[in-house]
């Protein structure tokens, strides 16, 4: 289907390229009162909940099984409806992989304008369903509402052994830091919405966003990773600083080792930053220390929201080769140092 040639889905999205996500500061204030309602001591089986910042909830069922629950949805970041569905599905399932789990099933979440046509919605749902099937899961239902802006995503349930749960915390001094996908999606999709992105650069970004983090998560388990998170709406600096804070350590990043998607730096130089970059910067800037040699443009790019990004994984040095061999896309970008939650970039 070539619907993308007939209608620009991204023109319906108020914030393409940043997944229309609430800023981290606003989100923290909104959910803050909820933490007082659900004390960890009252829910001992809730291994990961609101008490600490993390990618998904984890609830232990028995000594060998825990379920992972997460949800994510957003307006179109690309024009092809099937690609949009696949990207949204991969992005939603990524939180299960960030916890080290496997996908069991998912529920569709749909908001859709009445004037766009059911055939287009069917393509979005097909793209999402095929990606869930690729993950080894099933679509088991869904919910839809009428809306002026199309949105699609999933509520996802996964499974994991309680002893294998990977959280944002846990990184130890001396650990190697790996990134499993190139950055720059937010810049490219913003340029696409402004009709300034080349087809080749968009194609590379779409391929990256549609790629599941399944292999990377399985490699992290084999390498006995100490901590990991996926790089999404809060950008590289946001998610890496959350990991460093949770682990009570510092991250030392080599700027020249960070991989970028084709065209990303050109779009940054042309000013194609999504609105979420400024929100991320205002919230996470205090946690970041950049060396004098780090270009200010790179600093802004590392604050930029990503969609369906890769995993940032902390692995002990003796297991680094295991992770590299099982996750061919992994790039070593830094190390973990003693500290108190800062991200240093040199």
Buried (B, 14 or more C-beta within 10 A) or exposed (E): EEBBEEBBBBEBBEBBBBBBBEBBEEBEEEEEEEEEEEEEEEEEEBBBBBEBBBBBBBBBEEEEEBBBBBBBBBBBBBBBBBBBBBBBBBBBBBBBBBBBBBBBBBBBBBBBBEEBBEEBBBBBBBBBBBBBEBBEBEBEEBEEEEBEBBBBBBBBBBBBBBEBBBBBBBBBEBBBBBBBBBBBBBBBBBBBBBEBBBEEBBBBBBEBBBBBBBBBBBBBBBBBBBBBBBBBBBBBBBBBBBBBBBBEBBBBBEBEEBBBBBBBBBBBEEEBBBBBBBBBBEBBEEBBEBEEEBEEEBBBBBBBBBBBBBBBBBBBEEBBEBBBEBBEBBBBBBBBBEBEBBBBBB
